[in-house]
């Protein structure tokens, strides 16, 4: 006996098995990370609240940016693969080209695009959502010396001046030949 759920699940599995793309795995990971990581981060009561908010916001934003970035780069790669196949007269190899370029685009998107976008927009968006202003720490200049401070003579273990020590011990060291 098969239920409607089993039939739909079988259709989904057959579709994904016939149309397996790197994009599907990447999207699944992006969605699950974008939902689960912020949830678990906010549940960690051992951490400071501001730290939890920042971390959860960054994880959620990374998931959202990843999802959109993967879709955008995959669409661009499909167009690029079609153009390349037409230009090189390899239309029969188009599915392989799309699959390979999809894998490459997912990898490069995860490596470069997503971190670049997240680094650029996390802090400004967090300030907008939390209502914090950009608090720049006041830079302090070098400390002004108002009084003359005595210069300390550092004596490392009561050693003599190096020049004196060197020349005094130079003639009195080494192997002696003769009686003196």
JOLIN-V385446 format. One record per residue. N is the residue number from 1. RES is the residue in one letter. PHI is phi as a letter, one per 20 degrees, with the letter a starting at -180 (NA if undefined). PSI is psi in whole degrees, -180 to 180 (NA if undefined). OMEGA is omega as a letter, one per 40 degrees, with the letter a starting at -180 (NA if undefined). Layout:
{{N | RES | PHI | PSI | OMEGA} {N | RES | PHI | PSI | OMEGA}}
This chain:
{{1 | X | NA | 128 | i} {2 | X | d | 138 | i} {3 | X | e | 165 | i} {4 | X | g | -35 | i} {5 | X | f | -44 | a} {6 | X | f | -40 | i} {7 | X | f | -46 | a} {8 | X | f | -37 | i} {9 | X | f | -39 | i} {10 | X | f | -43 | i} {11 | X | f | -44 | i} {12 | X | f | -46 | i} {13 | X | f | -40 | i} {14 | X | f | -42 | i} {15 | X | f | -48 | a} {16 | X | f | -33 | i} {17 | X | f | -35 | i} {18 | X | e | -28 | a} {19 | X | c | 52 | a} {20 | X | f | 120 | i} {21 | X | c | 152 | i} {22 | X | f | -26 | a} {23 | X | g | -40 | a} {24 | X | f | -44 | i} {25 | X | f | -42 | a} {26 | X | f | -41 | i} {27 | X | f | -40 | i} {28 | X | f | -44 | i} {29 | X | f | -42 | a} {30 | X | f | -43 | a} {31 | X | f | -46 | a} {32 | X | f | -40 | i} {33 | X | f | -40 | a} {34 | X | f | -23 | i} {35 | X | e | -49 | a} {36 | X | f | -42 | a} {37 | X | f | -47 | i} {38 | X | f | -36 | i} {39 | X | f | -49 | a} {40 | X | f | -32 | i} {41 | X | f | -43 | a} {42 | X | f | -22 | i} {43 | X | e | -12 | a} {44 | X | e | 97 | a} {45 | X | e | -4 | i} {46 | X | f | -24 | a} {47 | X | e | 159 | i} {48 | X | f | 145 | a} {49 | X | f | -44 | a} {50 | X | f | -38 | i} {51 | X | f | -42 | i} {52 | X | f | -42 | a} {53 | X | f | -46 | i} {54 | X | f | -47 | a} {55 | X | f | -45 | i} {56 | X | f | -41 | i} {57 | X | f | -44 | a} {58 | X | f | -43 | i} {59 | X | f | -44 | i} {60 | X | f | -43 | i} {61 | X | f | -40 | i} {62 | X | f | -41 | i} {63 | X | f | -43 | a} {64 | X | f | -45 | i} {65 | X | f | -40 | i} {66 | X | f | -45 | a} {67 | X | g | -50 | a} {68 | X | f | -41 | a} {69 | X | f | -42 | i} {70 | X | f | -44 | i} {71 | X | f | -45 | a} {72 | X | f | -47 | a} {73 | X | f | -33 | i} {74 | X | f | -41 | i} {75 | X | f | -41 | i} {76 | X | f | -38 | a} {77 | X | f | -37 | i} {78 | X | f | -42 | i} {79 | X | f | -41 | i} {80 | X | f | -42 | a} {81 | X | f | -40 | i} {82 | X | f | -45 | i} {83 | X | f | -43 | i} {84 | X | f | -41 | a} {85 | X | f | -41 | i} {86 | X | f | -42 | a} {87 | X | f | -36 | a} {88 | X | e | 5 | a} {89 | X | l | 44 | i} {90 | X | c | 51 | a} {91 | X | f | -27 | i} {92 | X | f | -18 | i} {93 | X | e | 8 | a} {94 | X | g | -44 | i} {95 | X | f | -38 | i} {96 | X | f | -39 | i} {97 | X | f | -44 | i} {98 | X | f | -42 | a} {99 | X | f | -44 | a} {100 | X | f | -46 | i} {101 | X | f | -29 | i} {102 | X | f | -44 | i} {103 | X | f | -43 | i} {104 | X | f | -42 | a} {105 | X | f | -39 | i} {106 | X | f | -43 | a} {107 | X | f | -47 | a} {108 | X | f | -34 | i} {109 | X | f | -44 | i} {110 | X | f | -32 | a} {111 | X | e | -39 | a} {112 | X | d | -50 | a} {113 | X | f | -52 | a} {114 | X | f | -49 | i} {115 | X | f | -37 | a} {116 | X | f | -45 | a} {117 | X | f | -45 | a} {118 | X | f | -41 | i} {119 | X | f | -32 | a} {120 | X | f | -33 | a} {121 | X | d | -9 | a} {122 | X | f | -54 | a} {123 | X | f | -47 | i} {124 | X | f | -42 | i} {125 | X | f | -38 | i} {126 | X | f | -41 | i} {127 | X | f | -36 | i} {128 | X | f | -46 | a} {129 | X | f | -33 | a} {130 | X | e | -12 | i} {131 | X | n | 10 | i} {132 | X | e | 144 | i} {133 | X | e | 158 | i} {134 | X | f | 103 | i} {135 | X | e | 106 | i} {136 | X | e | 127 | i} {137 | X | f | 140 | i} {138 | X | f | 129 | a} {139 | X | e | 132 | i} {140 | X | d | 136 | i} {141 | X | f | -180 | i} {142 | X | f | 146 | a} {143 | X | f | 134 | i} {144 | X | e | 135 | i} {145 | X | e | 113 | a} {146 | X | e | -29 | i} {147 | X | d | 153 | i} {148 | X | f | 130 | a} {149 | X | e | 138 | a} {150 | X | f | 144 | i} {151 | X | e | 129 | a} {152 | X | e | 133 | i} {153 | X | e | 118 | a} {154 | X | e | 125 | i} {155 | X | d | 107 | a} {156 | X | f | 96 | i} {157 | X | m | 35 | i} {158 | X | l | 36 | i} {159 | X | f | 150 | i} {160 | X | f | 170 | i} {161 | X | g | 137 | a} {162 | X | g | -41 | a} {163 | X | f | -45 | a} {164 | X | f | -45 | a} {165 | X | f | -42 | a} {166 | X | f | -50 | a} {167 | X | f | -34 | i} {168 | X | f | -41 | a} {169 | X | e | -12 | a} {170 | X | f | -45 | a} {171 | X | e | -17 | a} {172 | X | d | 16 | a} {173 | X | c | 167 | i} {174 | X | n | -174 | a} {175 | X | e | 135 | a} {176 | X | d | 132 | i} {177 | X | d | 131 | a} {178 | X | n | -169 | a} {179 | X | e | -17 | a} {180 | X | d | NA | NA}}
